[in-house]
Amino acid sequence: MAAPVGHTTHLLYLHGFRSSPASAKARLMAQAVAQRHPIAQWCCPQLPPSPRQAAHDMLRLIADWPRDTMAVVGSSLGGFYASWVARQTGCRSVLLNPAVFLARDLAKHIGEQSQWHAPDERFYFQESYVAELQAMADEGAHPPGPELALISQRDEVLDWREMQARYPKATRILLPEGDHAISDFALHLDTVLGFLELV
């Protein structure tokens, strides 16, 4: 059966730096999609440290997805990646405190890192990854589809003004009390799902 026009049939969720599919927002989204939209296809991969490899993996995962009924959601670094996917595909996107100047910000984190949700799992963030991020920031193909950006004005990691300036055409929701993790994401879930128009 064909999906209603404009509805999302395939959804890609992209986690942030040092994060994983076990993040609170990813788990909330996965549960909501499974319960409310069981016929929608959900994908939330563990992304590798290398941005170039992450880009390769993301494009491989969505290679067979219909561009007119897919969407992407991303948080922080994942928001940067989600914006990149949207530019490659023209799809709808939701950006949760999206990182803007990653080459600048992550240059401070070169070296060994641990995963937030699995501290025993460690990886090395290489200097070459900064150039890979810059290349992705400069790379665009299609204009993105509709964009929704949730921006926390009390984000303790990223500057909300930079996020707001980066996405002037997006539907922007400013969260006056929100933190970087959007700890009250459950309160915004209906807004996100409504924007996505999942089947």
Secondary structure as the mmCIF struct_conf table of DSSP 4:
data_model
#
loop_
_struct_conf.conf_type_id
_struct_conf.id
_struct_conf.beg_label_comp_id
_struct_conf.beg_label_asym_id
_struct_conf.beg_label_seq_id
_struct_conf.end_label_comp_id
_struct_conf.end_label_asym_id
_struct_conf.end_label_seq_id
HELX_LH_PP_P HELX_LH_PP_P1 ALA A 2 PRO A 4
TURN_TY1_P TURN_TY1_P1 VAL A 5 GLY A 6
STRN STRN1 THR A 8 THR A 8
STRN STRN2 HIS A 10 LEU A 14
TURN_TY1_P TURN_TY1_P2 PHE A 17 ARG A 18
TURN_TY1_P TURN_TY1_P3 PRO A 21 ALA A 22
BEND BEND1 SER A 23 SER A 23
HELX_RH_AL_P HELX_RH_AL_P1 ALA A 24 ARG A 36
TURN_TY1_P TURN_TY1_P4 PRO A 38 ILE A 39
BEND BEND2 ALA A 40 ALA A 40
STRN STRN3 GLN A 41 CYS A 43
HELX_LH_PP_P HELX_LH_PP_P2 PRO A 45 PRO A 48
BEND BEND3 PRO A 49 PRO A 49
HELX_RH_AL_P HELX_RH_AL_P2 PRO A 51 LEU A 61
TURN_TY1_P TURN_TY1_P5 ILE A 62 ASP A 64
BEND BEND4 TRP A 65 TRP A 65
HELX_RH_3T_P HELX_RH_3T_P1 ARG A 67 THR A 69
STRN STRN4 MET A 70 SER A 75
TURN_TY1_P TURN_TY1_P6 SER A 76 SER A 76
HELX_RH_AL_P HELX_RH_AL_P3 LEU A 77 THR A 89
STRN STRN5 ARG A 92 LEU A 96
BEND BEND5 ASN A 97 ASN A 97
BEND BEND6 VAL A 100 VAL A 100
HELX_RH_AL_P HELX_RH_AL_P4 LEU A 102 LEU A 106
HELX_RH_3T_P HELX_RH_3T_P2 ALA A 107 HIS A 109
STRN STRN6 GLY A 111 SER A 114
BEND BEND7 TRP A 116 HIS A 117
TURN_TY1_P TURN_TY1_P7 PRO A 119 ASP A 120
STRN STRN7 ARG A 122 PHE A 125
TURN_TY1_P TURN_TY1_P8 GLU A 127 GLU A 127
HELX_RH_AL_P HELX_RH_AL_P5 SER A 128 ASP A 138
BEND BEND8 HIS A 142 HIS A 142
HELX_LH_PP_P HELX_LH_PP_P3 PRO A 143 PRO A 144
STRN STRN8 GLU A 147 SER A 152
TURN_TY1_P TURN_TY1_P9 GLN A 153 ARG A 154
BEND BEND9 GLU A 156 LEU A 158
HELX_RH_AL_P HELX_RH_AL_P6 TRP A 160 ARG A 166
TURN_TY1_P TURN_TY1_P10 PRO A 168 LYS A 169
BEND BEND10 ALA A 170 ALA A 170
STRN STRN9 THR A 171 LEU A 175
TURN_TY1_P TURN_TY1_P11 PRO A 176 GLU A 177
TURN_TY1_P TURN_TY1_P12 HIS A 180 ALA A 181
TURN_TY1_P TURN_TY1_P13 SER A 183 ASP A 184
HELX_RH_3T_P HELX_RH_3T_P3 PHE A 185 HIS A 188
HELX_RH_AL_P HELX_RH_AL_P7 LEU A 189 LEU A 196
TURN_TY1_P TURN_TY1_P14 GLU A 197 GLU A 197
STRN STRN10 LEU A 198 LEU A 198
#
